[in-house]
Amino acid sequence: MISTEINMNPEAFGPLYPYIVNPWITDIDYNGEDLWIVTTENRRCKIDTAKEKITASFLEQFAGRIANEVSRGFNQMENVLEAETGHLRITIVHESVALTGRSFCIRKSLPRVRFTPQKAIEQEYCSREMLEMLVNCVLAKMNFVFCGEPAAGKTECAKFFSQFIPANEKVITIEDNPEWHYRQINPGKDCVELKINPRLDYSKAIKTCLRLNPNWMMLSEVRSREAKALIECWSTGIKGFTTIHTDDVRKIPDRLLNMMDNRLDGGRLVNDIYSYVDVGILLRRKESLKDGKTRRYIDQICFFYQKEGDNRIALVAKGGKMQKASLPQEVLERFARAKIKNPFLCGKIRQMLPEGGEEWEEE
């Protein structure tokens, strides 16, 4: 179901509004009896629904306002209601199918990146060596696939690294719900934002993207047969980021292949994946037993490449740590073409960290 964008006054959210405007809250969930919030640290906290006046009357009015905004019914026949604002995704389920009672979920996607290079290192999101290498991958114009389980932080990681795309390179984002916020996060950069709707599916959006002369294409998530269109797009020289659900970077080629509706030429499609997907990054989250906080971090990094006719994967980071093996020559050549002599030293990152570093400027 594709949601419809709406405009809602603060009053429409009633007792939920303080949670809507709180920048440290990412999710607001009501299960028919209890109200729960999720923080940026992925802590779940139960809220007193009586104190916050989450009553049957409020639920009826809240759903009614949203149904009116999207011009849809909300009843036993139309029992799921979806809508979105610029930064919120709202889903309400009718009590006829929700056995615990009328339920809703409000997910927030704010136009900001939640950490800086310094915080990424301090909070052990990634090591400095990993950070400098990955930013160099962006500067070398490599294609990225960010993977992980739901809520692992795939899009947040992609948003972070997208900041390092030079300002003079045109970016097109393709998504069904606004999460990238590329233009707001990167003011002044060249960007076109496409939104999926019943008349523009992912495959058509990717093909449309080719006609808009981009340097980069950001696909919010690859889920189905648009995987083939994505690889075909990347084969033209357009670079990009996307996310995918899998628990190991080495499974990315198989996941992409399984999504393609035409497997008649499977060997060629596999070769295309290893030719045009450059970097795989796995995000994980781990809950601390001490304070209950959830730590998100980069667990695995790999490079896909071909050597002597064979498709290969170089796993360069595992368990949140860089491996000792050197990068394959085929990967080093990608950096060399971008005039990056040492993949693990990035002037841009050195300039941004507190100790400073050599001067760096976009070409």
Residue frames as qw, qx, qy, qz and C-alpha x, y, z in Angstrom:
[[0.000, 0.889, 0.457, 0.000, 0.00, 0.00, 0.00],
 [0.421, 0.284, -0.007, 0.862, 1.38, 3.41, -0.97],
 [0.202, -0.662, -0.498, 0.523, 0.71, 6.14, 1.53],
 [0.233, 0.784, 0.316, 0.480, -0.41, 9.66, 0.65],
 [0.372, 0.019, -0.296, 0.880, 1.38, 12.81, 1.81],
 [0.234, -0.812, -0.505, -0.173, -0.72, 15.09, 4.00],
 [0.139, 0.437, -0.294, 0.839, -0.47, 18.29, 6.00],
 [0.555, -0.574, -0.601, 0.041, -1.49, 18.08, 9.66],
 [0.146, -0.789, 0.173, -0.571, -1.78, 20.88, 12.20],
 [0.158, 0.304, -0.790, 0.509, -0.11, 20.31, 15.60],
 [0.552, -0.132, 0.385, -0.728, -3.55, 20.19, 17.22],
 [0.833, 0.139, -0.354, -0.402, -4.44, 17.11, 15.18],
 [0.589, 0.214, -0.738, 0.248, -1.85, 15.07, 17.08],
 [0.648, -0.665, -0.157, -0.337, -3.30, 16.08, 20.43],
 [0.679, -0.676, 0.286, -0.012, -1.44, 14.39, 23.35],
 [0.903, 0.102, 0.200, 0.365, 1.03, 12.84, 20.89],
 [0.373, 0.895, -0.030, 0.241, 2.42, 16.19, 19.77],
 [0.354, -0.837, 0.418, 0.001, 5.19, 16.48, 22.44],
 [0.766, -0.182, 0.574, 0.226, 6.56, 13.16, 21.20],
 [0.662, 0.665, 0.277, 0.206, 6.26, 14.26, 17.58],
 [0.209, 0.936, -0.162, 0.233, 8.48, 17.32, 18.14],
 [0.633, -0.656, 0.401, 0.089, 10.97, 15.57, 20.45],
 [0.490, 0.685, -0.511, -0.170, 14.12, 15.04, 18.30],
 [0.117, -0.423, 0.885, -0.159, 15.22, 12.09, 20.45],
 [0.648, 0.171, 0.660, -0.339, 12.11, 10.02, 19.69],
 [0.057, 0.257, -0.748, -0.609, 11.99, 7.99, 16.46],
 [0.342, -0.239, -0.826, -0.378, 8.81, 5.90, 16.84],
 [0.405, -0.081, 0.437, -0.799, 5.46, 6.29, 18.60],
 [0.364, -0.068, -0.882, -0.292, 3.46, 3.06, 18.87],
 [0.543, -0.123, 0.411, -0.722, 0.05, 2.30, 20.32],
 [0.126, 0.090, -0.974, -0.168, -0.99, -1.38, 20.51],
 [0.472, -0.441, -0.618, -0.448, -4.62, -0.89, 21.45],
 [0.651, -0.664, -0.359, 0.084, -3.88, -0.62, 25.16],
 [0.601, -0.601, 0.051, 0.525, -0.38, 0.76, 25.72],
 [0.379, 0.918, -0.103, 0.057, 1.62, 3.64, 24.27],
 [0.809, -0.290, 0.192, 0.474, 5.31, 2.99, 23.61],
 [0.285, 0.930, -0.203, -0.114, 8.05, 5.28, 22.32],
 [0.893, 0.039, 0.086, 0.441, 11.42, 4.41, 20.80],
 [0.180, -0.904, 0.159, 0.353, 14.40, 6.74, 21.24],
 [0.504, 0.763, -0.399, -0.073, 17.36, 7.38, 18.96],
 [0.116, -0.510, 0.837, -0.159, 19.29, 4.96, 21.20],
 [0.578, -0.029, -0.732, -0.359, 16.61, 2.37, 20.33],
 [0.029, 0.056, 0.810, -0.583, 15.28, 2.24, 23.88],
 [0.355, -0.457, -0.637, -0.509, 11.59, 1.31, 24.16],
 [0.004, 0.012, 0.579, -0.815, 9.71, 3.10, 26.91],
 [0.154, -0.562, -0.798, -0.156, 6.11, 2.56, 28.01],
 [0.062, -0.218, 0.087, -0.970, 4.03, 5.69, 28.53],
 [0.150, 0.347, 0.761, -0.527, 1.05, 6.10, 30.87],
 [0.031, 0.372, 0.662, 0.650, -1.88, 6.25, 28.43],
 [0.236, -0.777, -0.577, 0.087, -4.27, 7.54, 31.07],
 [0.334, -0.632, -0.048, 0.697, -1.95, 10.43, 31.90],
 [0.150, -0.193, 0.482, 0.841, -1.51, 11.26, 28.22],
 [0.517, 0.434, 0.329, -0.661, -5.27, 10.94, 27.57],
 [0.183, 0.186, -0.813, -0.521, -5.04, 8.36, 24.79],
 [0.510, 0.207, 0.614, -0.565, -8.77, 7.73, 24.85],
 [0.455, 0.377, 0.780, 0.204, -11.20, 6.06, 22.47],
 [0.242, 0.904, 0.276, -0.218, -12.48, 9.52, 21.57],
 [0.094, -0.778, 0.428, 0.450, -9.00, 10.74, 20.66],
 [0.412, -0.118, 0.828, 0.360, -8.29, 7.62, 18.58],
 [0.420, 0.633, 0.649, 0.037, -11.53, 8.13, 16.67],
 [0.150, 0.949, 0.039, -0.274, -10.80, 11.80, 16.00],
 [0.281, -0.619, 0.592, 0.433, -7.15, 11.13, 15.06],
 [0.435, 0.114, 0.829, 0.334, -8.06, 8.42, 12.53],
 [0.342, 0.778, 0.518, -0.091, -10.93, 10.53, 11.21],
 [0.024, 0.888, -0.181, -0.421, -8.66, 13.50, 10.50],
 [0.273, -0.408, 0.746, 0.450, -6.16, 11.34, 8.64],
 [0.428, 0.376, 0.807, 0.152, -8.89, 9.54, 6.66],
 [0.270, 0.890, 0.288, -0.227, -10.29, 12.93, 5.62],
 [0.114, -0.773, 0.411, 0.470, -6.83, 14.18, 4.59],
 [0.187, -0.259, 0.848, 0.423, -6.22, 11.21, 2.29],
 [0.617, 0.193, -0.174, -0.743, -9.88, 10.98, 1.16],
 [0.451, 0.076, -0.883, -0.107, -10.25, 7.36, 2.21],
 [0.750, -0.480, -0.157, -0.427, -12.57, 5.39, 4.41],
 [0.134, 0.366, -0.831, 0.397, -11.46, 3.68, 7.60],
 [0.772, -0.152, 0.178, -0.590, -13.74, 0.83, 8.61],
 [0.791, -0.149, 0.591, -0.061, -14.08, -2.95, 8.55],
 [0.808, 0.539, 0.213, 0.104, -13.73, -3.02, 4.77],
 [0.461, 0.712, -0.249, 0.468, -10.88, -0.49, 4.57],
 [0.766, -0.620, -0.160, 0.052, -9.11, -1.57, 7.73],
 [0.676, -0.262, 0.047, 0.687, -5.59, -0.17, 7.20],
 [0.174, 0.973, 0.143, 0.051, -5.00, 3.56, 6.85],
 [0.703, -0.174, 0.094, 0.683, -1.65, 4.99, 5.78],
 [0.211, 0.954, 0.112, 0.180, -0.45, 8.55, 5.31],
 [0.695, -0.139, -0.094, 0.699, 2.69, 10.62, 5.64],
 [0.009, -0.984, -0.026, 0.174, 3.79, 14.15, 6.30],
 [0.406, 0.810, -0.410, 0.105, 7.19, 15.51, 5.33],
 [0.104, 0.533, -0.774, 0.324, 8.85, 13.66, 8.22],
 [0.523, -0.116, 0.695, -0.479, 6.27, 11.20, 9.55],
 [0.417, 0.018, -0.800, -0.430, 4.90, 7.89, 8.34],
 [0.493, -0.099, 0.500, -0.705, 1.55, 7.02, 9.96],
 [0.417, -0.051, -0.851, -0.315, -0.14, 3.61, 9.91],
 [0.493, -0.128, 0.473, -0.719, -3.44, 2.92, 11.69],
 [0.252, -0.045, -0.943, -0.212, -5.06, -0.53, 11.90],
 [0.574, -0.329, -0.152, -0.735, -8.81, -0.89, 12.52],
 [0.436, -0.300, 0.704, -0.473, -10.08, -2.76, 15.57],
 [0.896, 0.191, 0.046, -0.399, -11.92, -5.22, 13.34],
 [0.863, 0.349, -0.336, 0.144, -8.58, -6.83, 12.47],
 [0.221, 0.475, -0.614, 0.590, -6.40, -5.70, 15.41],
 [0.628, -0.407, -0.662, -0.041, -7.52, -8.02, 18.21],
 [0.436, -0.290, -0.464, 0.715, -6.00, -5.80, 20.91],
 [0.055, 0.851, 0.362, -0.375, -7.93, -2.80, 19.64],
 [0.454, 0.877, 0.048, 0.150, -7.30, 0.10, 17.27],
 [0.723, -0.411, 0.170, 0.529, -3.55, 0.45, 16.87],
 [0.428, 0.900, -0.036, 0.067, -1.18, 2.88, 15.24],
 [0.745, -0.242, 0.131, 0.607, 2.49, 3.41, 14.50],
 [0.229, 0.973, -0.024, -0.012, 4.11, 6.77, 13.77],
 [0.813, -0.094, 0.134, 0.559, 7.64, 6.57, 12.41],
 [0.008, 0.958, -0.054, -0.281, 9.80, 9.68, 12.19],
 [0.768, 0.195, 0.211, 0.573, 12.43, 10.35, 9.56],
 [0.134, -0.914, -0.066, 0.377, 14.10, 13.67, 10.28],
 [0.631, 0.736, -0.039, 0.242, 16.12, 15.65, 7.72],
 [0.150, -0.845, 0.495, -0.136, 19.41, 15.31, 9.55],
 [0.745, 0.229, -0.604, 0.168, 22.26, 12.88, 10.03],
 [0.715, -0.672, -0.138, -0.137, 22.51, 11.60, 13.58],
 [0.739, -0.523, 0.152, 0.397, 26.27, 11.53, 13.90],
 [0.249, 0.901, -0.331, -0.128, 29.45, 13.20, 12.70],
 [0.737, 0.403, -0.510, 0.184, 32.76, 11.57, 11.73],
 [0.022, 0.474, -0.656, 0.586, 34.07, 12.30, 15.22],
 [0.676, -0.194, 0.401, -0.587, 31.04, 10.76, 16.93],
 [0.910, 0.232, -0.264, -0.219, 31.14, 7.76, 14.60],
 [0.560, 0.379, -0.644, 0.357, 34.61, 6.95, 15.90],
 [0.169, -0.369, 0.585, -0.702, 33.98, 7.88, 19.54],
 [0.748, -0.068, 0.305, -0.586, 30.79, 5.80, 19.70],
 [0.348, -0.234, 0.893, 0.164, 32.50, 2.87, 17.96],
 [0.716, 0.521, 0.185, -0.426, 30.14, 3.04, 15.02],
 [0.872, 0.434, -0.053, 0.222, 33.21, 2.36, 12.91],
 [0.673, -0.414, 0.090, 0.606, 36.97, 2.66, 13.25],
 [0.069, 0.809, -0.180, -0.555, 38.84, 5.60, 11.78],
 [0.211, -0.276, 0.798, 0.492, 40.47, 3.28, 9.26],
 [0.282, 0.462, 0.834, 0.106, 37.06, 2.04, 8.11],
 [0.149, 0.851, 0.310, -0.396, 35.69, 5.59, 7.97],
 [0.026, -0.689, 0.408, 0.599, 38.54, 6.96, 5.85],
 [0.237, -0.050, 0.878, 0.414, 38.41, 4.00, 3.48],
 [0.258, 0.590, 0.765, -0.015, 34.64, 4.25, 2.95],
 [0.137, 0.864, 0.093, -0.475, 34.71, 8.01, 2.33],
 [0.104, -0.495, 0.645, 0.573, 37.47, 7.36, -0.21],
 [0.304, 0.263, 0.890, 0.214, 35.13, 4.81, -1.83],
 [0.249, 0.821, 0.443, -0.259, 32.56, 7.59, -2.27],
 [0.016, 0.812, -0.275, -0.514, 35.21, 9.91, -3.72],
 [0.185, -0.264, 0.837, 0.443, 36.25, 7.08, -6.07],
 [0.600, 0.199, -0.183, -0.753, 32.61, 6.88, -7.24],
 [0.116, 0.047, -0.992, -0.026, 31.87, 3.32, -6.19],
 [0.608, -0.316, -0.396, -0.611, 28.42, 1.73, -5.94],
 [0.109, -0.235, 0.770, -0.583, 27.27, 0.88, -2.41],
 [0.643, -0.359, -0.561, -0.379, 24.78, -1.69, -1.07],
 [0.186, -0.367, 0.609, -0.677, 23.95, -1.24, 2.63],
 [0.660, -0.202, -0.665, -0.287, 22.46, -4.35, 4.20],
 [0.018, -0.150, 0.736, -0.660, 21.20, -5.53, 7.57],
 [0.109, -0.469, -0.873, 0.080, 18.12, -6.58, 9.45],
 [0.116, -0.798, -0.384, -0.450, 15.14, -4.20, 9.96],
 [0.388, -0.914, -0.019, -0.114, 16.04, -1.19, 12.16],
 [0.832, -0.158, 0.007, 0.532, 19.76, -1.89, 11.84],
 [0.149, -0.820, 0.058, 0.549, 20.32, 1.66, 10.54],
 [0.640, 0.228, 0.520, 0.517, 20.89, 1.01, 6.83],
 [0.247, 0.837, 0.323, 0.367, 19.35, 4.25, 5.57],
 [0.347, -0.928, 0.059, 0.120, 21.00, 6.31, 8.31],
 [0.655, -0.357, 0.432, 0.507, 24.40, 4.94, 7.29],
 [0.508, 0.462, 0.502, 0.525, 23.70, 5.64, 3.62],
 [0.005, -0.965, -0.215, -0.149, 22.62, 9.21, 4.48],
 [0.521, -0.757, 0.206, 0.338, 25.85, 9.74, 6.40],
 [0.586, -0.172, 0.520, 0.597, 28.13, 8.68, 3.54],
 [0.396, 0.696, 0.492, 0.342, 26.04, 10.49, 0.92],
 [0.171, -0.949, -0.055, 0.259, 27.24, 13.76, 2.47],
 [0.462, -0.531, 0.465, 0.537, 30.63, 13.18, 0.87],
 [0.564, 0.515, 0.531, 0.368, 29.33, 13.28, -2.70],
 [0.280, -0.112, 0.104, 0.948, 30.80, 16.44, -4.29],
 [0.246, 0.565, 0.385, -0.687, 28.35, 19.33, -4.58],
 [0.326, 0.502, -0.372, -0.709, 28.68, 19.58, -8.37],
 [0.106, 0.036, -0.959, -0.259, 27.55, 15.98, -8.94],
 [0.576, -0.142, -0.152, -0.790, 23.83, 15.56, -9.61],
 [0.078, -0.007, 0.952, -0.297, 21.97, 13.16, -7.31],
 [0.591, -0.192, -0.359, -0.696, 18.53, 11.62, -7.88],
 [0.226, -0.102, 0.855, -0.456, 16.76, 9.93, -4.97],
 [0.574, -0.127, -0.586, -0.557, 14.00, 7.36, -5.51],
 [0.029, -0.018, -0.862, 0.506, 11.83, 6.32, -2.56],
 [0.296, -0.522, -0.706, -0.376, 8.25, 5.53, -1.61],
 [0.450, -0.838, -0.302, 0.068, 8.46, 7.25, 1.78],
 [0.243, 0.858, -0.242, 0.381, 10.66, 10.29, 2.46],
 [0.840, -0.491, -0.026, 0.229, 13.75, 9.16, 4.37],
 [0.702, 0.215, 0.023, 0.679, 16.80, 10.42, 2.48],
 [0.123, -0.958, -0.172, 0.194, 15.97, 14.17, 2.76],
 [0.739, 0.082, 0.151, 0.652, 19.04, 14.64, 0.59],
 [0.216, 0.703, 0.165, 0.658, 18.31, 18.22, -0.40],
 [0.444, -0.851, -0.040, -0.276, 17.72, 19.33, 3.21],
 [0.831, -0.448, 0.114, 0.310, 20.75, 17.49, 4.56],
 [0.587, -0.075, 0.332, 0.735, 22.93, 18.81, 1.71],
 [0.224, 0.878, 0.277, -0.320, 21.68, 22.35, 0.99],
 [0.115, 0.809, -0.357, -0.452, 22.94, 23.80, -2.27],
 [0.309, -0.226, 0.864, 0.326, 23.78, 20.45, -3.85],
 [0.465, 0.194, -0.480, -0.718, 22.23, 19.38, -7.16],
 [0.182, 0.066, 0.955, -0.226, 19.37, 16.97, -6.44],
 [0.561, -0.093, -0.371, -0.734, 16.09, 15.70, -7.88],
 [0.288, -0.073, 0.851, -0.433, 13.83, 13.73, -5.53],
 [0.511, -0.049, -0.622, -0.592, 11.44, 11.19, -7.07],
 [0.452, -0.104, 0.669, -0.581, 8.58, 9.64, -5.10],
 [0.075, -0.091, -0.954, -0.277, 7.01, 6.31, -5.98],
 [0.515, 0.180, 0.330, -0.770, 3.24, 6.28, -6.53],
 [0.735, 0.259, 0.607, -0.157, 0.70, 4.06, -8.33],
 [0.649, 0.755, 0.067, -0.066, 1.73, 5.58, -11.68],
 [0.336, 0.760, -0.528, 0.176, 5.50, 5.49, -11.08],
 [0.942, -0.333, -0.006, 0.043, 6.89, 2.21, -9.79],
 [0.536, -0.669, 0.378, 0.350, 10.54, 1.60, -8.92],
 [0.666, 0.107, 0.555, 0.488, 11.52, 0.13, -12.28],
 [0.323, 0.807, 0.355, 0.344, 9.96, 3.02, -14.20],
 [0.265, -0.957, 0.063, 0.099, 11.55, 5.55, -11.82],
 [0.639, -0.417, 0.450, 0.463, 14.99, 4.03, -12.42],
 [0.547, 0.389, 0.531, 0.518, 14.50, 4.21, -16.19],
 [0.062, 0.955, 0.236, 0.169, 13.26, 7.81, -15.84],
 [0.518, -0.764, 0.181, 0.340, 16.36, 8.57, -13.82],
 [0.675, 0.000, 0.450, 0.585, 18.54, 7.70, -16.83],
 [0.323, 0.695, 0.408, 0.496, 16.93, 10.54, -18.81],
 [0.251, -0.958, -0.130, -0.039, 17.66, 13.14, -16.14],
 [0.540, 0.640, -0.326, 0.439, 21.44, 13.05, -16.58],
 [0.627, -0.758, 0.132, -0.125, 22.45, 12.16, -13.00],
 [0.276, 0.595, -0.724, 0.213, 25.85, 11.29, -11.60],
 [0.014, -0.086, 0.909, -0.407, 24.35, 9.37, -8.67],
 [0.608, -0.309, -0.418, -0.600, 21.10, 7.53, -8.03],
 [0.132, -0.196, 0.785, -0.573, 19.94, 6.75, -4.49],
 [0.610, -0.235, -0.605, -0.455, 17.35, 3.95, -4.31],
 [0.501, -0.544, 0.352, -0.575, 15.79, 3.74, -0.86],
 [0.589, -0.231, 0.756, -0.164, 15.50, -0.04, -0.91],
 [0.444, 0.262, -0.709, -0.480, 15.73, -2.77, -3.52],
 [0.598, -0.080, 0.607, -0.517, 12.96, -5.29, -2.88],
 [0.780, 0.340, 0.496, -0.174, 11.84, -6.99, -6.08],
 [0.755, 0.406, 0.379, 0.348, 12.28, -7.05, -9.83],
 [0.159, 0.983, -0.077, 0.043, 13.62, -3.48, -9.86],
 [0.659, -0.539, 0.416, 0.320, 16.95, -5.11, -8.93],
 [0.691, 0.276, 0.474, 0.471, 17.55, -5.81, -12.61],
 [0.240, 0.898, 0.201, 0.308, 16.77, -2.20, -13.57],
 [0.416, -0.881, 0.190, 0.121, 19.14, -1.01, -10.83],
 [0.700, -0.280, 0.481, 0.447, 22.06, -3.09, -12.12],
 [0.542, 0.561, 0.435, 0.451, 21.33, -1.98, -15.68],
 [0.030, -0.990, -0.072, -0.117, 21.34, 1.63, -14.47],
 [0.531, -0.730, 0.350, 0.250, 24.70, 1.19, -12.75],
 [0.756, 0.085, 0.478, 0.439, 26.10, -0.47, -15.86],
 [0.391, 0.833, 0.239, 0.310, 25.68, 2.85, -17.72],
 [0.469, 0.305, -0.254, 0.789, 28.20, 4.54, -15.43],
 [0.402, -0.673, -0.009, -0.620, 25.70, 6.15, -13.06],
 [0.320, 0.140, -0.798, 0.491, 26.79, 5.52, -9.48],
 [0.541, -0.495, -0.180, -0.656, 24.60, 5.02, -6.47],
 [0.130, -0.190, 0.814, -0.533, 23.54, 3.75, -3.07],
 [0.684, -0.263, -0.394, -0.555, 20.79, 1.35, -2.12],
 [0.377, -0.349, 0.720, -0.466, 19.74, -0.77, 0.85],
 [0.693, 0.032, -0.643, -0.324, 18.74, -4.42, 1.08],
 [0.730, -0.467, 0.318, -0.383, 17.62, -6.87, 3.76],
 [0.891, 0.145, -0.414, 0.115, 20.20, -9.58, 4.43],
 [0.665, -0.738, 0.111, 0.000, 22.44, -10.56, 7.35],
 [0.691, -0.341, 0.402, 0.494, 25.79, -10.96, 5.57],
 [0.209, 0.728, -0.285, -0.588, 27.47, -8.92, 2.84],
 [0.119, -0.262, 0.883, 0.370, 28.42, -12.14, 1.04],
 [0.333, 0.431, 0.834, -0.087, 24.72, -12.87, 0.48],
 [0.225, 0.620, 0.029, -0.751, 24.13, -9.63, -1.45],
 [0.185, 0.280, -0.699, -0.631, 24.69, -11.14, -4.95],
 [0.064, -0.239, -0.965, -0.084, 22.27, -14.02, -4.30],
 [0.125, 0.585, 0.566, -0.567, 19.65, -11.68, -2.81],
 [0.236, 0.544, -0.217, -0.776, 19.82, -9.42, -5.87],
 [0.156, 0.141, -0.860, -0.464, 19.72, -12.37, -8.26],
 [0.020, 0.345, 0.925, -0.158, 16.70, -13.89, -6.53],
 [0.200, 0.599, 0.347, -0.694, 14.78, -10.64, -6.96],
 [0.177, 0.374, -0.506, -0.757, 15.19, -10.56, -10.71],
 [0.759, 0.255, 0.350, -0.486, 12.17, -11.88, -12.57],
 [0.806, 0.533, -0.223, -0.125, 14.18, -13.13, -15.53],
 [0.582, -0.577, 0.566, 0.087, 16.67, -15.86, -14.61],
 [0.899, 0.426, 0.104, -0.009, 17.09, -17.26, -18.13],
 [0.611, 0.587, -0.294, 0.442, 20.56, -15.78, -18.39],
 [0.678, -0.728, -0.091, 0.047, 21.57, -16.25, -14.77],
 [0.782, -0.116, 0.047, 0.610, 25.30, -16.42, -15.48],
 [0.302, 0.516, 0.145, 0.788, 25.34, -13.02, -17.19],
 [0.378, -0.814, -0.175, -0.406, 23.25, -11.47, -14.43],
 [0.793, -0.535, -0.063, 0.285, 25.63, -12.77, -11.76],
 [0.639, 0.116, 0.101, 0.754, 28.61, -11.37, -13.66],
 [0.032, 0.708, 0.202, 0.676, 26.84, -8.02, -13.94],
 [0.596, -0.781, -0.160, -0.091, 26.32, -7.93, -10.16],
 [0.772, -0.392, 0.061, 0.497, 30.01, -8.52, -9.49],
 [0.492, 0.347, 0.228, 0.766, 30.94, -5.98, -12.16],
 [0.033, -0.615, -0.197, -0.763, 28.70, -3.11, -11.05],
 [0.630, -0.755, -0.119, -0.139, 28.23, -3.55, -7.29],
 [0.421, 0.619, -0.481, 0.457, 31.43, -2.33, -5.67],
 [0.042, 0.297, -0.681, 0.669, 31.00, -2.11, -1.90],
 [0.613, -0.469, -0.581, -0.257, 28.84, -4.07, 0.54],
 [0.011, -0.356, 0.543, -0.760, 28.30, -2.79, 4.11],
 [0.539, -0.424, -0.723, -0.083, 26.51, -4.72, 6.86],
 [0.220, -0.504, 0.293, -0.782, 24.94, -2.80, 9.76],
 [0.552, -0.306, -0.768, 0.108, 24.18, -4.48, 13.06],
 [0.340, -0.664, 0.161, -0.647, 22.78, -3.41, 16.38],
 [0.598, -0.069, -0.727, 0.329, 23.77, -4.75, 19.78],
 [0.469, -0.776, -0.152, -0.393, 22.05, -4.02, 23.08],
 [0.201, 0.462, -0.645, 0.575, 24.20, -3.20, 26.10],
 [0.603, -0.403, -0.686, 0.063, 23.43, -5.29, 29.16],
 [0.350, -0.154, -0.428, 0.819, 24.63, -2.45, 31.40],
 [0.117, 0.297, 0.194, -0.928, 22.42, 0.48, 30.41],
 [0.499, 0.515, 0.669, -0.196, 19.95, -1.01, 27.92],
 [0.272, 0.736, -0.216, -0.580, 21.17, 1.25, 25.10],
 [0.863, 0.328, 0.363, 0.130, 21.40, -0.19, 21.61],
 [0.209, -0.644, 0.450, 0.582, 24.62, 0.34, 19.71],
 [0.789, 0.589, 0.168, -0.051, 24.48, 0.38, 15.93],
 [0.310, -0.677, 0.531, 0.404, 27.73, -0.26, 14.13],
 [0.652, 0.558, -0.425, -0.288, 29.31, -1.30, 10.85],
 [0.849, -0.286, 0.442, -0.054, 29.96, -5.02, 11.21],
 [0.734, 0.060, 0.540, 0.407, 31.16, -6.10, 7.76],
 [0.304, 0.785, -0.207, -0.498, 32.63, -4.42, 4.68],
 [0.718, 0.017, 0.613, 0.331, 33.42, -6.18, 1.44],
 [0.236, 0.578, -0.384, -0.680, 34.41, -5.42, -2.14],
 [0.823, 0.330, 0.458, -0.063, 32.98, -7.29, -5.12],
 [0.138, 0.726, -0.496, -0.456, 35.28, -7.80, -8.10],
 [0.948, 0.304, 0.067, -0.065, 36.26, -10.11, -10.91],
 [0.187, -0.710, 0.646, 0.207, 39.64, -11.74, -11.44],
 [0.012, -0.275, 0.908, 0.315, 40.62, -14.03, -14.28],
 [0.458, -0.142, -0.662, -0.576, 36.98, -14.61, -15.15],
 [0.418, -0.356, -0.803, 0.232, 35.96, -15.50, -11.58],
 [0.310, -0.753, -0.149, -0.561, 33.53, -13.55, -9.40],
 [0.576, -0.041, -0.593, 0.561, 35.14, -12.78, -6.05],
 [0.390, -0.859, -0.176, -0.281, 34.40, -11.13, -2.73],
 [0.465, 0.272, -0.500, 0.678, 37.07, -9.51, -0.55],
 [0.535, -0.756, -0.369, -0.071, 35.83, -9.35, 3.06],
 [0.408, 0.488, -0.310, 0.707, 37.90, -6.49, 4.50],
 [0.227, -0.337, 0.482, -0.777, 36.01, -5.93, 7.78],
 [0.638, -0.278, -0.689, -0.200, 34.27, -8.42, 10.05],
 [0.584, -0.519, -0.536, 0.320, 32.89, -8.15, 13.57],
 [0.131, -0.984, -0.117, 0.030, 33.37, -4.39, 13.44],
 [0.460, -0.682, 0.405, 0.399, 37.12, -4.70, 12.83],
 [0.522, 0.708, -0.393, -0.270, 39.28, -4.38, 9.76],
 [0.980, -0.026, 0.141, 0.136, 40.94, -7.58, 8.58],
 [0.445, -0.651, 0.397, 0.469, 44.70, -7.71, 8.12],
 [0.649, 0.257, 0.573, 0.431, 44.64, -8.87, 4.51],
 [0.077, -0.356, 0.230, 0.902, 45.55, -6.23, 1.92],
 [0.592, 0.550, 0.213, -0.550, 43.07, -5.03, -0.67],
 [0.759, 0.266, 0.522, 0.284, 43.00, -6.94, -3.99],
 [0.315, -0.181, 0.362, 0.859, 44.82, -5.28, -6.87],
 [0.045, 0.507, 0.677, 0.532, 41.55, -4.95, -8.78],
 [0.275, -0.851, -0.436, 0.102, 40.11, -2.86, -5.94],
 [0.438, -0.552, 0.075, 0.706, 43.27, -0.77, -5.56],
 [0.294, 0.165, 0.525, 0.782, 43.01, 0.10, -9.24],
 [0.078, -0.782, -0.565, -0.252, 39.56, 1.64, -8.63],
 [0.378, -0.831, -0.131, 0.387, 41.09, 3.99, -6.08],
 [0.485, -0.260, 0.356, 0.755, 44.05, 4.71, -8.35],
 [0.234, 0.516, 0.580, 0.586, 41.72, 5.82, -11.16],
 [0.209, -0.912, -0.316, -0.154, 40.38, 8.45, -8.74],
 [0.355, 0.631, -0.360, 0.589, 43.97, 9.46, -7.89],
 [0.667, -0.652, 0.196, -0.302, 43.66, 8.08, -4.35],
 [0.404, 0.543, -0.719, 0.157, 47.08, 6.69, -3.49],
 [0.112, 0.068, -0.892, 0.433, 46.25, 5.30, -0.04],
 [0.423, -0.461, -0.618, -0.476, 42.65, 4.08, 0.46],
 [0.580, -0.533, -0.560, 0.257, 43.04, 4.30, 4.25],
 [0.289, -0.361, -0.154, 0.873, 44.05, 7.97, 4.36],
 [0.152, 0.728, 0.569, 0.352, 41.36, 10.53, 3.52],
 [0.250, 0.132, -0.123, 0.951, 42.16, 14.24, 3.57],
 [0.376, -0.506, -0.320, -0.707, 38.48, 15.16, 3.84],
 [0.746, -0.528, -0.406, -0.017, 38.08, 13.19, 7.07],
 [0.616, -0.115, -0.282, 0.727, 41.36, 14.47, 8.47],
 [0.038, 0.340, 0.055, 0.938, 40.10, 17.99, 7.92],
 [0.544, -0.526, -0.326, -0.567, 36.83, 17.27, 9.74],
 [0.764, -0.383, -0.460, 0.238, 38.30, 15.60, 12.81],
 [0.371, -0.918, -0.079, 0.116, 39.42, 17.75, 15.78],
 [0.622, -0.466, 0.296, 0.555, 43.14, 17.38, 15.13],
 [0.357, 0.798, -0.167, -0.455, 42.61, 18.72, 11.61],
 [0.767, 0.012, 0.543, 0.342, 44.81, 17.61, 8.76],
 [0.298, -0.083, 0.488, 0.816, 45.90, 18.40, 5.27],
 [0.379, 0.403, 0.052, -0.832, 43.76, 20.73, 3.21],
 [0.279, 0.234, 0.894, 0.262, 41.17, 19.13, 0.97],
 [0.371, 0.434, 0.090, -0.816, 38.77, 20.65, -1.48],
 [0.701, 0.402, 0.584, -0.075, 36.30, 19.27, -3.98],
 [0.291, -0.125, 0.559, 0.767, 37.38, 19.35, -7.58]]
